[in-house]
Amino acid sequence: MNKVVANADEAIKDIESGATLMLGGFGLCGIPENCISALVRKGVKDLTCISNNAGVDDFGIGLMLQQKQVKKMVSSYVGENAEFERQLLSGELEVELIPQGTLATRCMAAGYGMPAVYLLAGVGTEIAEGKELRTFNGKEYLLEEAFDSDFAIVKAWKGDTMGNLIFKDTARNFNPLMAMAGKITIAEVEELVQPGELDPNFVHVPGVYVHRIFQGSDYEKRIEQRTVRAKA
């Protein structure tokens, strides 16, 4: 099976309006920059995006929000995006805010083939409204369903043509969990190598989870909030 595609446009060519997407990254760290730009160019609409956050106004998922491509955001933090706030308050954007650990665990459950998990987080809060509660050993747990996404789009440091992926430092974040969870997983990498060139001891995602891979380009790797110490 040939998993290598030429570029981001080819990788996302069958993503249609109304799709549910997982997008790796934390803040702007480790986001699939090339694929997001390709989705903006394609102009697909009514997307449900599962991501830790919504980027910033002029970068990341924020670019798709500017073009009104996102119907629903499923996130744990969205405080860096003024356009997101505007669309939420005006009723243009549906939002599901969930605890960060719950987001990660629902990704993991999907990757493991588990339909749902019971979690402590959210019990006794608005998050629990309409959801099943069950008691184990005297404690109440909340039933959370695994995510059901059409595509998972991730960005790795290195990958080989078989789809094995290595992430660098904090850019690892949600990427491995989401790579495991998508029905179709697309990986963009900074460096694409031949099978056998990656040390198997350092592979974070085995190639069995990845369906398409390409070497990206022109990564900006922006920082949301850059804070520097004043000179002494």
C-alpha positions in Angstrom: 0.0 0.0 0.0 1.5 3.3 -1.1 0.8 5.9 1.7 2.9 8.7 0.3 1.0 11.6 -1.4 2.6 14.6 -3.1 1.3 17.4 -0.9 -1.4 18.7 1.4 -3.9 19.3 -1.4 -3.7 15.7 -2.5 -3.9 14.5 1.1 -7.2 16.2 1.9 -8.8 16.0 -1.6 -11.6 13.7 -0.4 -12.5 15.7 2.7 -16.0 17.1 1.9 -18.3 19.6 3.6 -19.9 18.3 6.7 -16.9 16.1 7.7 -15.8 15.6 11.3 -12.0 16.2 11.7 -9.5 15.7 14.5 -6.7 18.2 14.3 -3.5 17.6 16.4 -1.6 20.3 18.2 -1.7 22.2 21.4 -2.0 26.0 21.0 0.0 26.5 17.8 2.5 23.8 18.8 2.5 20.8 16.5 -0.5 21.8 14.4 -0.8 20.5 10.8 -0.2 23.9 9.1 0.0 22.6 5.6 -3.3 20.7 5.7 -5.2 23.5 7.4 -4.0 25.8 4.6 -5.2 23.3 2.0 -8.6 23.0 3.7 -8.9 26.8 3.5 -8.0 26.7 -0.2 -10.5 23.9 -0.9 -13.3 25.9 0.9 -15.1 23.0 2.5 -17.9 24.1 4.9 -19.9 22.9 7.9 -16.9 21.1 9.5 -16.9 19.7 13.0 -13.4 20.2 14.4 -12.1 18.3 17.4 -9.0 20.0 18.6 -7.6 21.2 22.0 -8.1 24.8 20.9 -9.2 26.9 18.0 -5.9 28.5 17.0 -5.6 32.3 16.8 -7.3 34.8 14.6 -4.9 34.6 11.7 -3.3 31.2 12.1 -4.2 27.5 12.6 -7.9 26.7 12.8 -8.5 30.4 13.2 -8.0 30.6 9.4 -10.9 28.3 8.9 -13.1 30.2 11.3 -12.4 33.4 9.4 -13.8 31.7 6.3 -16.9 30.4 8.1 -15.8 26.8 7.4 -16.4 25.4 10.9 -19.9 24.6 12.1 -18.9 23.1 15.5 -15.8 23.2 17.7 -15.1 20.4 20.3 -12.3 21.8 22.4 -10.9 22.3 25.9 -9.6 25.9 25.5 -10.5 28.6 23.1 -9.4 31.8 24.7 -6.9 33.1 22.1 -9.3 33.7 19.2 -11.4 36.8 19.0 -13.3 35.6 15.9 -14.2 32.4 17.7 -15.6 34.5 20.5 -17.6 36.6 18.1 -19.1 33.6 16.3 -19.9 31.9 19.6 -21.7 34.9 21.1 -23.6 35.5 17.9 -24.8 31.9 17.6 -23.0 31.3 14.4 -20.8 28.6 15.9 -21.7 25.5 18.0 -19.2 24.8 20.8 -18.7 21.8 23.0 -16.2 22.6 25.8 -14.9 19.6 27.6 -12.1 19.0 30.2 -8.7 18.5 28.6 -8.2 15.1 30.1 -11.6 14.0 28.8 -10.6 15.2 25.4 -7.5 13.1 25.5 -9.3 10.0 26.9 -12.0 10.1 24.3 -9.4 10.2 21.6 -7.6 7.3 23.2 -10.8 5.3 23.5 -11.5 5.8 19.8 -7.9 4.6 19.0 -8.3 1.5 21.2 -11.7 0.6 19.7 -13.6 1.3 22.9 -17.0 2.8 22.5 -17.0 4.7 25.8 -15.2 5.2 29.1 -16.3 6.2 32.6 -14.5 9.3 34.0 -14.6 11.3 37.2 -14.1 14.6 35.5 -17.3 16.6 35.0 -19.4 14.8 37.6 -21.7 17.3 39.3 -21.1 20.0 36.6 -22.9 21.2 33.5 -20.7 18.7 31.6 -22.7 15.8 33.1 -26.1 17.1 31.9 -27.9 14.5 29.8 -25.1 11.9 30.3 -25.2 8.5 32.1 -23.8 8.3 35.6 -22.7 5.1 37.2 -21.3 4.3 40.7 -18.1 2.2 41.1 -16.8 1.6 44.6 -18.9 4.4 46.1 -17.9 7.0 43.5 -19.9 8.4 40.7 -18.5 8.3 37.2 -19.6 9.9 34.0 -20.0 8.0 30.7 -18.1 9.7 27.9 -18.4 8.3 24.4 -15.3 7.8 22.2 -15.0 10.3 19.4 -16.2 9.4 15.9 -14.2 11.3 13.3 -14.0 10.9 9.6 -10.4 12.1 9.4 -7.5 12.7 11.8 -4.9 15.2 10.7 -1.6 15.4 12.5 1.9 16.9 12.1 5.1 15.0 13.0 8.8 15.8 13.1 9.9 12.7 11.1 8.0 9.9 9.4 8.8 7.1 6.9 7.0 6.1 3.8 5.2 3.3 5.8 3.6 5.9 8.1 5.7 5.4 11.2 5.9 8.8 13.1 8.2 10.5 15.5 7.2 13.7 17.3 9.6 16.3 18.7 9.4 17.5 22.3 6.1 19.2 23.2 4.8 19.0 19.6 3.9 15.5 20.5 0.9 16.6 22.6 -2.5 15.4 21.2 -1.0 14.2 17.9 -0.3 10.5 18.7 -3.8 10.0 20.3 -5.5 11.6 17.3 -3.4 9.7 14.8 -4.7 6.4 16.4 -8.3 7.6 16.4 -9.2 8.7 12.9 -11.0 6.5 10.4 -8.5 8.0 7.9 -5.3 9.5 9.3 -3.3 12.0 7.4 0.2 12.9 8.6 2.3 15.8 7.4 6.0 15.6 8.4 9.0 17.9 8.4 11.2 15.1 7.1 10.1 12.0 5.2 12.5 9.1 5.1 12.7 5.5 3.8 11.7 2.4 5.9 14.5 1.4 8.3 15.8 4.9 8.8 13.8 5.6 11.9 15.0 4.0 15.2 12.0 1.8 16.2 12.7 2.5 19.9 11.7 6.1 19.3 8.6 5.7 17.1 5.6 7.2 18.7 2.9 6.1 16.2 3.2 2.9 14.3 2.5 3.1 10.6 -0.5 0.8 10.9 -2.5 3.9 12.1 -1.5 6.2 9.2 -3.1 6.1 5.8 -1.5 9.1 4.0 1.8 10.9 4.6 3.6 13.7 2.9 6.6 16.0 3.5 5.3 19.4 4.4 7.1 22.7 3.7 7.3 26.4 4.9 6.5 25.7 8.5 6.1 28.9 10.5 5.8 27.3 14.0 4.2 30.4 15.5 4.0 31.0 19.3 0.6 32.2 20.7 2.0 34.3 23.5 5.7 35.2 23.4 6.9 36.4 26.8 10.4 37.5 27.4 12.3 38.7 30.5 13.2 42.4 30.6 16.9 43.1 30.4 18.6 43.5 33.7 
